[in-house]
Amino acid sequence: MRTFFVTGIGTDVGKTICAAILVEALKADYWKPIQAGELENTDSEKVKNLISNSISKFHQEQYLLKSAMSPHAASQREGIEINLDDFKIPETKNLLVIEGAGGLMVPINSTGDLMIDLMVDLDPEIILVSQNYLGSINHTLLSIEALRHRGLKIKGIIFNGIANPETEEIILKNSGIKCLGKIPQTEKVDCDFILEQAKLFEKL
């Protein structure tokens, strides 16, 4: 089974939108291992509501945490112990898109395990979401260095939001990473937007 792990250079850079586009484009399944906060409208539910195809399946989260904070802090508040050994990739014959929580170095438990350690355990192909803002070059290149240091396979990078050709060019030049696509800024994210953007990723 081929798996893609969608991660970002930080929080709120558009991982969920990009995950939805990939799920639609590939008619893949979706799995969010850790959901922290927004339990009344989880990322899994958001993606499901944006998907038009009838093939994709949405797998149950491994951990549902009430507080919108780092998983290690949220789980401590609720008396939940998160262990890397507990994570099992859902059984499916389909492609699987996995969405992380936060960025690479987000701690997931009190023993020092990070989101990037979960990626190593699951051994997927990594898709890094970057968004243009002051400091994003540094954050993007550092993320790529961290992924390479752990020996993870980087499929490519998606630039999400307002375009900045100079920033994008220097990131690609310095990293040697393939740009998989660019998602434009939009005021309205709906099924039509997801379908339109999905055309860019059908041959991923």
C-alpha positions in Angstrom: 0.0 0.0 0.0 1.3 3.4 -1.0 1.0 6.1 1.7 1.6 9.9 1.6 2.0 11.8 4.9 1.0 15.5 4.6 2.9 17.7 7.0 3.6 21.4 7.2 6.3 23.9 8.0 4.1 25.0 10.9 0.6 25.3 12.1 -2.2 26.7 9.9 -0.3 26.5 6.6 -3.1 24.6 4.9 -2.3 20.9 5.5 -6.0 20.0 5.6 -6.9 21.7 2.4 -3.9 20.1 0.7 -4.8 16.7 2.1 -8.4 17.1 0.8 -7.1 18.0 -2.7 -4.8 15.0 -2.7 -7.6 12.7 -1.5 -9.9 13.9 -4.3 -7.2 13.8 -7.0 -6.0 10.2 -6.1 -9.4 9.0 -4.8 -7.4 8.0 -1.8 -8.4 7.1 1.7 -7.7 9.6 4.5 -6.4 9.2 8.1 -5.6 11.7 10.8 -3.8 9.8 13.5 -4.1 12.6 16.1 -6.8 15.1 16.3 -6.3 17.8 19.0 -9.2 20.2 19.5 -12.2 20.9 17.3 -13.8 17.5 18.1 -17.2 18.9 17.0 -15.7 19.5 13.5 -12.6 17.3 13.1 -10.2 17.5 10.2 -11.4 14.1 9.0 -15.0 15.6 8.9 -13.8 18.7 7.1 -12.0 16.6 4.4 -14.9 14.2 4.1 -17.3 17.2 3.5 -15.0 18.5 0.7 -14.7 15.2 -1.2 -17.0 14.5 -4.2 -15.8 10.9 -5.1 -17.5 7.8 -3.6 -14.3 5.7 -3.4 -12.4 7.5 -0.6 -12.8 6.1 2.9 -12.1 8.0 6.1 -10.5 6.0 8.9 -10.9 6.5 12.6 -8.4 8.7 14.4 -6.0 6.9 16.8 -6.3 9.7 19.4 -9.1 12.3 19.8 -8.0 15.0 22.2 -10.2 17.8 23.4 -7.7 20.6 23.7 -6.4 22.5 20.7 -2.8 22.4 21.7 0.3 20.2 21.3 -0.7 16.5 21.5 1.7 15.9 24.4 0.1 18.7 26.5 -3.5 17.9 25.4 -3.0 14.2 26.3 -1.5 15.0 29.7 -4.5 17.1 30.5 -6.8 14.2 29.8 -4.7 11.5 31.4 -4.0 9.8 28.1 -0.7 8.1 27.3 0.3 8.3 23.6 2.7 5.6 22.5 4.3 5.3 19.1 3.8 1.5 19.2 0.0 2.0 19.3 -0.1 3.6 15.8 -1.2 1.1 13.1 -1.8 2.2 9.5 -5.5 1.4 8.7 -6.0 -1.6 6.5 -6.9 -0.6 3.0 -6.1 -1.6 -0.6 -6.4 2.0 -1.6 -3.8 4.8 -1.6 -3.8 6.5 1.9 -3.3 10.1 2.7 -2.2 10.7 6.3 -2.4 14.2 7.8 -0.1 15.1 10.7 -0.8 17.5 13.5 1.2 20.8 13.5 4.7 20.7 12.2 7.5 18.1 12.3 8.8 18.8 15.8 5.5 18.9 17.6 5.9 16.7 20.7 3.3 13.9 20.8 4.0 12.6 24.3 5.9 13.3 27.5 8.7 10.8 26.7 10.1 13.0 23.9 8.6 11.5 20.8 7.9 14.0 18.1 5.6 14.0 15.1 8.6 13.3 12.9 9.2 10.1 14.9 5.7 8.9 14.0 6.6 9.6 10.3 9.7 7.4 10.7 7.6 4.6 12.2 4.9 4.7 9.5 7.5 5.1 6.7 5.3 7.0 4.2 6.3 9.3 1.4 6.3 12.9 2.8 4.5 15.8 1.2 5.5 19.1 2.8 3.1 22.0 2.7 4.7 25.5 2.7 3.0 28.9 2.9 4.6 32.2 2.0 5.2 34.5 5.0 8.2 36.3 6.5 10.4 33.5 7.7 8.9 30.7 5.6 12.1 30.1 3.7 13.9 29.4 6.9 11.1 27.2 8.2 10.8 25.3 5.0 14.5 24.6 4.5 14.8 23.5 8.2 11.9 21.2 7.8 13.5 19.6 4.7 16.8 19.2 6.5 15.0 17.5 9.4 13.2 15.1 7.1 16.4 14.2 5.3 18.3 13.8 8.6 15.7 11.1 9.6 16.1 9.4 6.3 12.5 10.1 5.2 11.4 9.9 1.6 10.3 13.4 0.4 7.8 13.2 -2.5 7.7 16.9 -2.9 6.5 20.3 -1.7 3.2 22.1 -2.2 3.0 25.9 -1.9 -0.3 27.0 -0.5 -1.8 30.4 -0.5 -0.6 33.8 -1.8 2.2 33.1 -4.4 5.7 34.5 -3.9 7.8 33.4 -6.9 11.1 34.6 -5.4 10.5 32.7 -2.2 9.4 29.6 -4.0 12.4 29.7 -6.4 15.0 30.0 -3.7 13.4 27.1 -1.6 13.4 24.8 -4.6 16.9 25.8 -5.7 18.4 25.3 -2.2 16.6 22.1 -1.4 16.4 20.3 -4.7 12.9 19.3 -3.8 10.3 18.9 -6.5 7.3 21.3 -6.5 4.2 19.1 -6.8 1.8 22.1 -7.2 0.7 25.5 -6.1 -2.6 26.1 -4.4 -3.9 29.6 -4.9 -5.4 31.8 -2.1 -9.2 31.6 -2.0 -11.9 33.1 0.1 -14.1 30.0 -0.2 -13.0 26.5 0.1 -15.7 24.2 -1.2 -16.1 21.0 -3.2 -15.8 22.9 -6.5 -12.5 24.5 -5.4 -11.1 21.1 -4.3 -12.2 19.4 -7.6 -10.6 22.2 -9.6 -7.3 22.0 -7.7 -7.3 18.2 -7.7 -6.7 18.2 -11.5 -3.1 19.3 -10.8 -2.3 16.2 -8.7 -4.0 13.3 -10.6 -0.6 11.9 -11.7 1.2 12.3 -8.5 
